[in-house]
Amino acid sequence: MKMAKKRLRLQLFLLFSLMLVLVWVVAFYEMNRSYQSVFNEAKIRNTEEAQIFAEYSSSNIKRLNETLLDLRRAWRGDWKEFAELVQRRQEIIHDISFQVAVIDKDGIMQFSNLAKPSERVDLSEREHFRVHQLAPHKDHFFISKPLKGKISGKWSIQFTRPIFKDGQFNGVLVISVSPDMFTKFAEKVNSNATITVARENGFVLARSPDIDLNKGIMIDVSRFVDDRVPSQGNFQIISRIDGVERIYGYQRLPEYQMIFITGESVAGILVPYQVTKRNVLIIASVFSLISALLFFMLFRAFNEKNTAQLKLEEREEILRQSQEVGRIGSYSFDLNTFRFESSPNMDEIFGLSPDTDKTYDAWLKLLHPSDLEDERKTMREVRLNSGTFRREYRIIRPIDGAERWILAIGKMNKPDEHQPMRVMGIVQDITEQKQHEAELMKAKELAEAANVAKSLFLASMSHEIRTPMNGVIGMTELVLETELNPQQREYVNMIKASADSLLVLINDILDSSKIDAGKIDLESLNFDLFRVLDEVIKPLGLQAEKKGVELILDIQPDICRFVIGDAGRLKQILLNILGNAIKFTTKGEITVQVRYTQYERRQADLYFNIIDTGIGIAEDKIRSIFDLFSQADNSITRKYGGTGLGLSISSRLVELMGGTLSVESKVGIGSKFSFTLPFQSAPEASRLPPATLFPDLQVLVADDNQTHLNLMADALRQSGMKVIQACNGQVFWDEFVKLTDAGREIDLLVLDAHMPDKNSFQLIEACNEVANTAHLKKAPKILLLTSALTPQDIDLCQSMNLAYLNKPFSMMELKAAVGQLFIDHDVRALSSVEMSAENKLQQSRLSILLVEDNEINQRIATVILEKAGHQIQVCGNGALALELLERRKFDLILMDMQMPVMGGVEATVNIRNKERVSGGHIPIIAMTANAMSEDKELCLNAGMDGYISKPVRGEKLMSVIAEVLNKCKL
């Protein structure tokens, strides 16, 4: 026992440590991911900006080159006419500020739209003149390094072409543009970036922020000019110009021998990461504190219970030792002479001196007056019936007047058959034992009180934890309904996932505690087995689909649909086992088999098998998976998470419901969880009606999952159809073409919407084209099987007149869908149902009184209900609610239990008392953080019509309101 307690305490500590480790692992992972993300985004951003920068500059350079060619053709030496032409070109190219000059063959400026005609400047030493003078027969476009104009005094880059006359070099035409032409556009794209334009020889042509161009700054561009190096990319270095470390993106334009570079400082790039780091650390710290508080409370509750148990065990040990060392005396009683013979030990126990008269009458005087009559009666029975006897009585010791308890055990010795003569036996002083029994009874009462205190403590802690959890989960769901950027949505989803996990842990611990205390009450109500399975399988199907795992529902065709039992606990068992199967299965399939056997007197057994192709369980670990806080291997917890409570609770629930949960498994192959539960067939119990038969229908079925394909084919054959199976899209197409070419009619095509080798929509279009070409009498009907239809897919189904059935589904649903296809020609989802009560509720507008003292809970409930179109009035306690009801009528009341001034239960009792006098009945729903079953009974006994525990979720709240209103109308 002590080892078990130590092990449980160690497991709780390890669980707490694991939770902290997981929280901080996720936190550091997120910080590292954010760090890498901002760097990757910066690299991509700078590369793209460099490309845009280069493309824009290339476009401008081409325009300037075209302008040079145009102006060169117009140059005739007429200064005035050429100036007017230049002015018109400047007006046309208004987005680029440029100046034009003409240099003759001797290097003397003949024209400049900035200089007077009389000013003749010698430019023969300028680079842009000499490059053309040294190659007089070459007509090429040249871009100079930045120069400071002799006339304008401003820095400019010269774009030049040679002028020819009669085929001979006759001068140079120059367009001068400020270096800002390159940098201003890049600054608009990213004002925080550093922009650099350089030649392939490393000479900087332009830069932003500005630098002193007089210094003729060079940069190392050797890494870019090699033809084996990509023309664009990025790199990270410390700038030689200003000493700042940056991430750069570059784009090379070989045709102009130029390189365009944009860069951002590492410090600036890391600003979002620093914000993310701070937020992640805050969130991780908050969750660590919450976890520490929770486990501190659990440890304290465990220690209190352990202390009470230790006291009880200590008193039991004292009692045992007192019995072992108790003094025992012997006696002999002659029934003829009524004289006693006693041992010294007996004399000592009774406080008799050696000379005491040891007759029966003298002995009777020692007895407590209250025990005299019982003693005489016992002796008469002994004389009449002989045999052995055992009785306890009290004596008054003559030596000290003390009252002692005596246990007497005796046997009648009969010398002959008719005359019993002597009684012999032993006596024992059990006074201390009696005292210990009294103390033990008191300790038992204390232990029971401690157990009650533990239950009250758990209920109180559940209330105290669920109240802030309601705020965390409720506000998180409200935030998710607002517009968020992807990073914010990711963070909020992480908060919601962690809060949901914490709530599951709280519920599991409460369930485990209630089972230990024997306070789990099983319901015995009629329920629809199909609806329960649908509510379990459909949501989990989406989880399985995300992992690429097929979830298959295999129900016995003639199963009884309506049974009597606890549907909620059945759902809890299935959700726990299936949740584990999905968690530990990364590929393949999970099959849920439901079988049925009915006996006489409406006794029915349901057999459940959950078979997966997951990681499996080692044989020596199978027993431990059903223990509290235990999994098959510690590495499982590290890799997949979990507390180990789910299977333990499921196993104990199955036992409470009269069944046994077992498992068969092999490592690397998968697991099979099985359990059988006894139910009663409901009075309205029914099996499925006989399946509609479709004899001679030709059906082509395609699914890449062989198990699901076989199940569907067998189910359709049972309805009389002729079925051809196809294990993938290619086989489906080959079979379809083969049947069509043979002139055989195909009545129905059933195919999976997500087969890996073929697009199902394209397959259907191809089938329709083949059917039209072959001039078939009728086109085959089509049923699409899907588990992840997007809104676009649904629109496409409707436009193509396709019916679809959502996975996972039972084979009965498949048969019903096929029947509906051949009866109803409307295109719609064949698994759809009529408008639910919740949807009908949203179409009505209710006046609702919310009685809640917590402002956050008020806000959450108000937003949920107002979004559903209802009118909400809030008050902070039951007394205020009673006053408000005197002045105004409401359609519904949502009532918290624990509030200042007047709680919800007391307020409800007052409301119902007034209704007995005035008539009427207003529906009241308890909306409370108290989650124990006795809390629910307390609310219902007080006159409330429904109950919902916090945290409150919108969908669940709407469902409970609809259920209560529907019940009250009835």
Backbone hydrogen bonds, N-H to C=O, Kabsch-Sander energy under -0.5 kcal/mol:
donor,donor_aa,acceptor,acceptor_aa,energy
5,K,1,M,-2.3
6,K,2,K,-2.6
7,R,3,M,-2.6
8,L,4,A,-2.6
9,R,5,K,-2.8
10,L,6,K,-2.7
11,Q,7,R,-2.7
12,L,8,L,-2.5
13,F,9,R,-2.2
14,L,10,L,-3.0
15,L,11,Q,-2.7
16,F,12,L,-2.4
17,S,13,F,-2.8
18,L,14,L,-3.0
19,M,15,L,-2.5
20,L,16,F,-2.4
21,V,17,S,-2.9
22,L,18,L,-3.2
23,V,19,M,-2.7
24,W,20,L,-2.6
25,V,21,V,-2.9
26,V,22,L,-2.8
27,A,23,V,-2.1
28,F,24,W,-2.9
29,Y,25,V,-2.8
30,E,26,V,-2.7
31,M,27,A,-2.5
32,N,28,F,-2.7
33,R,29,Y,-3.0
34,S,30,E,-2.8
35,Y,31,M,-2.5
36,Q,32,N,-2.8
37,S,33,R,-2.6
38,V,34,S,-2.6
39,F,35,Y,-1.5
40,N,36,Q,-2.8
41,E,37,S,-3.1
42,A,38,V,-2.0
43,K,39,F,-2.4
44,I,40,N,-2.6
45,R,41,E,-3.2
46,N,42,A,-2.8
47,T,43,K,-2.3
48,E,44,I,-2.8
49,E,45,R,-2.7
50,A,46,N,-2.4
51,Q,47,T,-2.0
52,I,48,E,-2.7
53,F,49,E,-3.0
54,A,50,A,-2.7
55,E,51,Q,-2.9
56,Y,52,I,-2.8
57,S,53,F,-2.3
58,S,54,A,-3.0
59,S,55,E,-2.2
60,N,56,Y,-2.0
61,I,57,S,-2.7
62,K,58,S,-2.4
63,R,59,S,-2.1
64,L,60,N,-2.5
65,N,61,I,-2.5
66,E,62,K,-2.6
67,T,63,R,-2.2
68,L,64,L,-2.3
69,L,65,N,-2.3
70,D,66,E,-2.3
71,L,67,T,-3.0
72,R,68,L,-2.7
73,R,69,L,-1.7
74,A,70,D,-1.0
75,W,71,L,-1.2
75,W,72,R,-0.6
79,W,77,G,-0.8
82,F,78,D,-2.1
83,A,79,W,-2.3
84,E,80,K,-1.9
85,L,81,E,-1.8
86,V,82,F,-2.6
87,Q,83,A,-2.2
88,R,84,E,-2.1
89,R,85,L,-2.1
90,Q,86,V,-2.4
91,E,87,Q,-1.8
92,I,88,R,-1.9
93,I,89,R,-3.0
94,H,91,E,-0.5
94,H,92,I,-1.3
96,I,93,I,-1.0
98,F,96,I,-0.7
99,Q,176,S,-2.2
101,A,174,V,-2.8
102,V,111,F,-2.4
103,I,172,V,-3.2
104,D,108,I,-3.0
105,K,170,N,-0.7
107,G,104,D,-2.1
109,M,121,V,-3.0
110,Q,102,V,-3.3
111,F,102,V,-1.6
113,N,100,V,-1.7
115,A,112,S,-0.7
119,E,116,K,-1.5
120,R,118,S,-0.6
121,V,119,E,-0.6
123,L,107,G,-4.0
123,L,121,V,-0.7
126,R,123,L,-1.4
129,F,126,R,-1.0
130,R,126,R,-2.4
131,V,127,E,-2.2
132,H,129,F,-0.7
133,Q,129,F,-2.2
134,L,130,R,-2.4
135,A,132,H,-0.6
138,K,135,A,-1.7
139,D,137,H,-0.6
140,H,138,K,-1.0
142,F,160,T,-2.1
144,S,158,Q,-2.6
147,L,156,S,-3.1
149,G,147,L,-0.7
149,G,154,K,-2.7
153,G,149,G,-1.2
156,S,147,L,-2.4
157,I,177,V,-3.5
159,F,175,I,-3.0
160,T,142,F,-2.5
160,T,158,Q,-0.5
161,R,173,L,-1.7
163,I,171,G,-3.3
165,K,168,Q,-3.2
168,Q,165,K,-1.7
170,N,163,I,-3.8
171,G,163,I,-0.7
172,V,103,I,-3.0
173,L,161,R,-2.9
174,V,101,A,-3.3
175,I,159,F,-2.5
176,S,99,Q,-3.1
177,V,157,I,-2.5
178,S,97,S,-0.7
181,M,178,S,-2.3
182,F,179,P,-1.5
183,T,179,P,-1.2
184,K,180,D,-2.8
186,A,182,F,-0.8
187,E,183,T,-2.3
188,K,184,K,-1.6
189,V,185,F,-1.7
190,N,186,A,-2.2
193,A,190,N,-1.5
194,T,263,G,-3.6
195,I,193,A,-0.5
195,I,208,S,-2.8
196,T,261,I,-2.9
197,V,206,A,-2.9
198,A,259,I,-2.5
199,R,203,F,-2.8
200,E,257,Q,-1.6
202,G,199,R,-1.7
204,V,217,I,-2.3
205,L,197,V,-3.3
206,A,197,V,-1.6
208,S,195,I,-2.6
213,L,211,I,-1.0
215,K,212,D,-1.5
216,G,213,L,-1.6
219,I,202,G,-2.6
221,V,219,I,-0.8
224,F,221,V,-2.0
225,V,221,V,-1.3
226,D,222,S,-0.6
229,V,226,D,-1.9
233,G,250,Y,-1.7
235,F,248,Y,-1.9
237,I,246,R,-1.4
239,S,237,I,-0.6
239,S,244,V,-2.8
243,G,239,S,-1.4
246,R,237,I,-2.7
247,I,264,E,-2.4
248,Y,235,F,-3.6
248,Y,246,R,-0.5
249,G,262,T,-3.1
250,Y,233,G,-2.7
251,Q,260,F,-2.1
252,R,231,S,-3.0
253,L,258,M,-3.1
256,Y,253,L,-1.4
257,Q,253,L,-0.7
257,Q,254,P,-0.7
258,M,253,L,-1.8
259,I,198,A,-3.0
260,F,251,Q,-2.7
261,I,196,T,-3.0
262,T,249,G,-2.7
263,G,194,T,-2.0
264,E,247,I,-2.0
266,V,245,E,-2.3
269,I,265,S,-2.3
270,L,266,V,-1.9
271,V,268,G,-1.2
274,Q,270,L,-2.4
275,V,271,V,-1.9
276,T,272,P,-2.7
277,K,273,Y,-3.2
278,R,274,Q,-2.3
279,N,275,V,-2.4
280,V,276,T,-3.0
281,L,277,K,-2.4
282,I,278,R,-2.1
283,I,279,N,-2.8
284,A,280,V,-2.9
285,S,281,L,-2.2
286,V,282,I,-2.5
287,F,283,I,-2.6
288,S,284,A,-2.2
289,L,285,S,-2.4
290,I,286,V,-2.6
291,S,287,F,-2.7
292,A,288,S,-2.6
293,L,289,L,-2.5
294,L,290,I,-2.6
295,F,291,S,-2.8
296,F,292,A,-2.1
297,M,293,L,-2.2
298,L,294,L,-2.2
299,F,295,F,-2.7
300,R,296,F,-2.3
301,A,297,M,-2.5
302,F,298,L,-2.6
303,N,299,F,-2.7
304,E,300,R,-2.4
305,K,301,A,-2.3
306,N,302,F,-2.7
307,T,303,N,-2.6
308,A,304,E,-2.1
309,Q,305,K,-2.3
310,L,306,N,-2.3
311,K,307,T,-2.2
312,L,308,A,-2.1
313,E,309,Q,-2.6
314,E,310,L,-2.4
315,R,311,K,-2.2
316,E,312,L,-2.1
317,E,313,E,-2.1
318,I,314,E,-2.1
319,L,315,R,-2.3
320,R,316,E,-2.3
321,Q,317,E,-2.4
322,S,318,I,-2.3
323,Q,319,L,-1.6
324,E,320,R,-1.9
325,V,321,Q,-2.2
326,G,323,Q,-0.5
329,G,427,V,-3.0
331,Y,425,G,-2.3
332,S,341,E,-2.3
333,F,423,V,-3.3
334,D,332,S,-0.5
334,D,339,R,-2.4
335,L,333,F,-0.7
335,L,421,M,-2.6
336,N,421,M,-0.6
338,F,334,D,-2.0
339,R,334,D,-0.6
340,F,358,K,-3.0
341,E,332,S,-2.3
343,S,330,S,-2.2
347,D,343,S,-2.2
348,E,344,P,-2.9
349,I,345,N,-2.3
350,F,346,M,-2.8
351,G,347,D,-1.4
352,L,347,D,-2.5
356,T,353,S,-1.8
358,K,356,T,-0.6
359,T,357,D,-1.0
360,Y,338,F,-2.3
363,W,359,T,-2.2
364,L,360,Y,-2.3
365,K,361,D,-1.4
366,L,362,A,-0.6
366,L,363,W,-1.3
367,L,363,W,-0.6
367,L,364,L,-0.9
368,H,394,R,-2.4
371,D,368,H,-2.5
372,L,368,H,-0.6
372,L,369,P,-0.8
375,E,371,D,-1.9
376,R,372,L,-2.3
377,K,373,E,-2.2
378,T,374,D,-2.3
379,M,375,E,-2.3
380,R,376,R,-2.0
381,E,377,K,-2.0
382,V,378,T,-2.2
383,R,379,M,-2.2
384,L,380,R,-2.0
385,N,381,E,-3.0
386,S,382,V,-2.1
389,F,410,G,-2.2
391,R,408,A,-2.4
393,Y,406,I,-2.2
395,I,404,R,-2.5
396,I,366,L,-3.0
397,R,395,I,-0.6
397,R,402,A,-3.4
401,G,397,R,-2.6
404,R,395,I,-2.1
404,R,402,A,-0.5
406,I,393,Y,-3.3
407,L,428,Q,-2.6
408,A,391,R,-3.1
408,A,406,I,-0.6
409,I,426,I,-2.7
410,G,389,F,-2.0
411,K,424,M,-2.4
412,M,387,G,-2.0
413,N,411,K,-0.5
413,N,422,R,-3.2
414,K,412,M,-0.6
416,D,419,Q,-0.6
421,M,413,N,-1.5
422,R,413,N,-1.4
423,V,333,F,-2.6
424,M,411,K,-2.1
425,G,331,Y,-2.0
426,I,409,I,-2.3
427,V,329,G,-3.3
428,Q,407,L,-1.8
429,D,327,R,-1.1
430,I,405,W,-1.9
430,I,428,Q,-1.0
431,T,405,W,-0.7
434,K,430,I,-3.2
435,Q,431,T,-2.6
436,H,432,E,-3.0
437,E,433,Q,-2.9
438,A,434,K,-2.3
439,E,435,Q,-2.4
440,L,436,H,-3.5
441,M,437,E,-2.7
442,K,438,A,-2.1
443,A,439,E,-2.9
444,K,440,L,-2.9
445,E,441,M,-2.5
446,L,442,K,-2.3
447,A,443,A,-3.0
448,E,444,K,-3.0
449,A,445,E,-2.4
450,A,446,L,-2.7
451,N,447,A,-2.7
452,V,448,E,-2.5
453,A,449,A,-2.9
454,K,450,A,-2.8
455,S,451,N,-2.4
456,L,452,V,-2.9
457,F,453,A,-3.0
458,L,454,K,-3.2
459,A,455,S,-2.7
460,S,456,L,-2.9
461,M,457,F,-3.4
462,S,458,L,-2.9
463,H,459,A,-2.3
464,E,460,S,-3.0
465,I,461,M,-3.0
466,R,462,S,-2.8
467,T,463,H,-1.8
469,M,465,I,-2.1
470,N,466,R,-2.7
471,G,467,T,-1.3
472,V,468,P,-2.6
473,I,469,M,-3.1
474,G,470,N,-2.4
475,M,471,G,-2.3
476,T,472,V,-1.9
477,E,473,I,-2.4
478,L,474,G,-2.0
479,V,475,M,-2.6
480,L,476,T,-2.2
481,E,477,E,-0.8
481,E,478,L,-0.7
482,T,479,V,-1.9
484,L,482,T,-0.5
489,R,485,N,-2.6
490,E,486,P,-2.1
491,Y,487,Q,-2.2
492,V,488,Q,-2.7
493,N,489,R,-2.4
494,M,490,E,-1.9
495,I,491,Y,-2.2
496,K,492,V,-2.6
497,A,493,N,-2.7
498,S,494,M,-2.3
499,A,495,I,-2.6
500,D,496,K,-2.8
501,S,497,A,-2.3
502,L,498,S,-2.3
503,L,499,A,-2.3
504,V,500,D,-2.4
505,L,501,S,-2.3
506,I,502,L,-2.3
507,N,503,L,-2.6
508,D,504,V,-2.7
509,I,505,L,-2.5
510,L,506,I,-2.4
511,D,507,N,-2.8
512,S,508,D,-2.8
513,S,509,I,-2.4
514,K,510,L,-2.7
515,I,511,D,-2.4
516,D,512,S,-2.3
517,A,513,S,-2.2
518,G,515,I,-1.2
519,K,514,K,-3.1
520,I,514,K,-0.5
521,D,519,K,-0.7
522,L,520,I,-0.6
525,L,565,G,-2.1
527,F,563,V,-2.4
529,L,527,F,-0.7
529,L,561,R,-3.0
532,V,528,D,-2.0
533,L,529,L,-2.5
534,D,530,F,-2.4
535,E,531,R,-2.6
536,V,532,V,-1.3
537,I,533,L,-3.1
538,K,534,D,-2.1
540,L,536,V,-1.1
541,G,537,I,-2.0
542,L,538,K,-1.0
542,L,539,P,-0.6
543,Q,539,P,-1.1
544,A,540,L,-2.5
545,E,541,G,-2.3
546,K,542,L,-2.0
547,K,543,Q,-1.0
547,K,544,A,-0.6
548,G,545,E,-1.4
549,V,544,A,-2.8
550,E,588,G,-2.1
552,I,550,E,-0.6
552,I,590,I,-3.2
553,L,809,F,-0.7
554,D,552,I,-0.6
554,D,592,V,-3.1
555,I,553,L,-0.6
556,Q,594,V,-2.3
559,I,556,Q,-1.6
561,R,686,S,-2.9
563,V,527,F,-1.8
563,V,561,R,-0.5
564,I,680,Q,-3.1
565,G,525,L,-2.4
567,A,565,G,-0.9
570,L,566,D,-1.6
571,K,567,A,-2.4
572,Q,568,G,-2.2
573,I,569,R,-2.3
574,L,570,L,-2.4
575,L,571,K,-3.0
576,N,572,Q,-2.1
577,I,573,I,-2.3
578,L,574,L,-3.0
579,G,575,L,-2.4
580,N,576,N,-1.9
581,A,577,I,-2.2
582,I,578,L,-2.6
583,K,579,G,-2.2
584,F,580,N,-2.3
585,T,582,I,-0.8
586,T,584,F,-0.5
590,I,550,E,-3.0
591,T,611,I,-3.0
592,V,552,I,-3.1
593,Q,591,T,-0.7
593,Q,609,N,-3.1
594,V,554,D,-2.5
595,R,607,Y,-2.8
597,T,605,D,-2.1
599,Y,603,Q,-4.1
602,R,599,Y,-0.5
603,Q,600,E,-1.5
604,A,679,F,-3.5
605,D,597,T,-3.1
606,L,677,L,-2.4
607,Y,595,R,-2.6
607,Y,605,D,-0.5
608,F,675,F,-2.7
609,N,593,Q,-2.2
610,I,673,F,-2.8
611,I,591,T,-2.7
611,I,609,N,-0.6
612,D,671,S,-2.6
613,T,589,E,-0.9
615,I,584,F,-1.7
621,K,618,A,-1.6
622,I,618,A,-0.6
622,I,619,E,-0.9
625,I,621,K,-0.9
625,I,622,I,-0.7
626,F,623,R,-1.1
627,D,624,S,-1.8
630,S,627,D,-1.3
630,S,644,G,-0.9
636,I,633,D,-1.1
637,T,633,D,-1.1
638,R,634,N,-1.8
639,K,635,S,-2.4
640,Y,636,I,-3.5
641,G,636,I,-0.7
641,G,637,T,-1.5
648,S,644,G,-0.5
649,I,645,L,-2.8
650,S,646,G,-2.5
651,S,647,L,-2.8
652,R,648,S,-2.1
653,L,649,I,-2.6
654,V,650,S,-2.6
655,E,651,S,-1.9
656,L,652,R,-2.4
657,M,653,L,-1.9
658,G,655,E,-1.5
659,G,654,V,-3.1
662,S,660,T,-0.5
662,S,674,S,-2.9
664,E,672,K,-2.2
666,K,670,G,-2.0
668,G,615,I,-3.3
669,I,666,K,-1.9
670,G,666,K,-1.9
672,K,664,E,-2.7
673,F,610,I,-2.4
674,S,662,S,-2.6
675,F,608,F,-1.9
676,T,660,T,-0.6
677,L,606,L,-2.1
679,F,604,A,-4.2
680,Q,564,I,-1.5
681,S,602,R,-3.2
682,A,562,F,-1.7
685,A,682,A,-2.6
688,L,559,I,-0.7
694,F,719,S,-3.5
696,D,720,G,-1.1
697,L,694,F,-1.4
699,V,697,L,-0.6
699,V,722,K,-3.1
700,L,748,L,-2.3
701,V,699,V,-0.5
701,V,724,I,-2.8
702,A,750,V,-2.7
703,D,726,A,-1.8
706,Q,704,D,-0.7
709,L,705,N,-2.3
710,N,706,Q,-2.6
711,L,707,T,-2.2
712,M,708,H,-2.4
713,A,709,L,-2.5
714,D,710,N,-2.6
715,A,711,L,-2.3
716,L,712,M,-2.4
717,R,713,A,-2.2
718,Q,714,D,-1.8
719,S,715,A,-0.7
719,S,716,L,-0.7
720,G,717,R,-2.1
721,M,716,L,-1.8
722,K,697,L,-3.2
723,V,721,M,-0.7
724,I,699,V,-2.4
726,A,701,V,-2.2
732,F,728,N,-2.1
733,W,729,G,-2.4
734,D,730,Q,-2.6
735,E,731,V,-2.6
736,F,732,F,-2.4
737,V,733,W,-2.7
738,K,734,D,-2.3
739,L,735,E,-2.6
740,T,736,F,-2.5
741,D,737,V,-2.9
742,A,738,K,-1.5
743,G,740,T,-1.6
744,R,739,L,-2.4
747,D,698,Q,-1.5
747,D,745,E,-0.5
748,L,698,Q,-1.8
749,L,781,K,-3.0
750,V,700,L,-2.8
751,L,749,L,-0.5
751,L,783,L,-1.9
752,D,702,A,-1.7
753,A,785,L,-3.4
760,S,753,A,-0.6
760,S,758,K,-0.6
763,L,759,N,-2.2
764,I,760,S,-2.4
765,E,761,F,-2.2
766,A,762,Q,-2.4
767,C,763,L,-2.5
768,N,764,I,-2.5
769,E,765,E,-2.2
770,V,766,A,-2.3
771,A,767,C,-2.7
772,N,768,N,-2.5
773,T,769,E,-2.4
774,A,770,V,-2.5
775,H,772,N,-0.9
776,L,771,A,-1.7
781,K,747,D,-2.6
783,L,749,L,-3.0
784,L,803,A,-2.8
785,L,751,L,-2.4
786,T,784,L,-0.5
786,T,805,L,-2.3
794,I,790,T,-2.3
795,D,791,P,-2.3
796,L,792,Q,-2.3
797,C,793,D,-2.6
798,Q,794,I,-2.3
799,S,795,D,-2.5
800,M,796,L,-1.9
801,N,798,Q,-1.0
802,L,797,C,-3.2
803,A,782,I,-1.2
804,Y,828,R,-0.8
805,L,784,L,-2.9
807,K,786,T,-3.4
814,L,810,S,-1.7
815,K,811,M,-2.3
816,A,812,M,-2.5
817,A,813,E,-2.3
818,V,814,L,-2.3
819,G,815,K,-2.7
820,Q,816,A,-2.6
821,L,817,A,-1.9
822,F,818,V,-1.6
823,I,819,G,-0.6
823,I,820,Q,-0.6
824,D,820,Q,-3.6
825,H,823,I,-0.5
828,R,826,D,-0.7
830,L,804,Y,-2.2
830,L,828,R,-0.5
832,S,829,A,-1.7
840,K,836,S,-2.2
841,L,837,A,-2.3
842,Q,838,E,-1.9
843,Q,839,N,-0.8
843,Q,840,K,-0.8
844,S,841,L,-1.5
846,L,844,S,-0.6
848,I,846,L,-0.7
848,I,871,Q,-3.1
849,L,892,L,-2.6
850,L,848,I,-0.6
850,L,873,Q,-3.2
851,V,849,L,-0.6
851,V,894,L,-3.2
852,E,850,L,-0.8
852,E,875,C,-2.1
855,E,853,D,-0.5
858,Q,854,N,-2.4
859,R,855,E,-2.4
860,I,856,I,-2.5
861,A,857,N,-2.4
862,T,858,Q,-2.3
863,V,859,R,-2.4
864,I,860,I,-2.3
865,L,861,A,-2.5
866,E,862,T,-2.8
867,K,863,V,-2.1
868,A,864,I,-1.0
869,G,866,E,-1.5
870,H,865,L,-2.2
871,Q,846,L,-3.1
873,Q,848,I,-2.3
875,C,850,L,-2.3
878,G,902,M,-2.5
881,A,877,N,-1.6
882,L,878,G,-2.1
883,E,879,A,-1.9
884,L,880,L,-2.3
885,L,881,A,-2.3
886,E,882,L,-0.9
886,E,883,E,-0.5
887,R,883,E,-0.6
887,R,884,L,-1.0
888,R,884,L,-1.6
891,D,847,S,-2.6
892,L,847,S,-1.2
893,I,923,P,-2.1
894,L,849,L,-2.8
895,M,893,I,-0.6
895,M,925,I,-3.0
896,D,851,V,-2.1
899,M,897,M,-0.8
902,M,900,P,-2.9
904,G,897,M,-2.3
907,A,903,G,-1.9
908,T,904,G,-2.3
909,V,905,V,-2.3
910,N,906,E,-2.0
911,I,907,A,-2.2
912,R,908,T,-2.7
913,N,909,V,-2.2
914,K,910,N,-2.0
915,E,911,I,-2.0
916,R,912,R,-1.5
917,V,913,N,-0.8
917,V,914,K,-0.7
918,S,914,K,-3.0
919,G,915,E,-2.6
925,I,893,I,-2.8
926,A,946,G,-2.6
927,M,895,M,-2.5
928,T,948,I,-1.6
931,A,929,A,-0.5
935,D,932,M,-0.6
936,K,932,M,-1.4
937,E,933,S,-2.1
938,L,934,E,-2.3
939,C,935,D,-2.1
940,L,936,K,-2.5
941,N,937,E,-2.9
942,A,938,L,-1.5
943,G,940,L,-1.1
944,M,939,C,-2.1
945,D,924,I,-3.0
946,G,924,I,-1.2
948,I,926,A,-2.5
950,K,928,T,-2.3
957,L,953,R,-2.7
958,M,954,G,-2.5
959,S,955,E,-2.0
960,V,956,K,-2.5
961,I,957,L,-2.5
962,A,958,M,-2.5
963,E,959,S,-2.3
964,V,960,V,-2.7
965,L,961,I,-2.7
966,N,962,A,-2.2
967,K,963,E,-2.2
968,C,964,V,-2.8
969,K,965,L,-1.9
970,L,966,N,-1.6
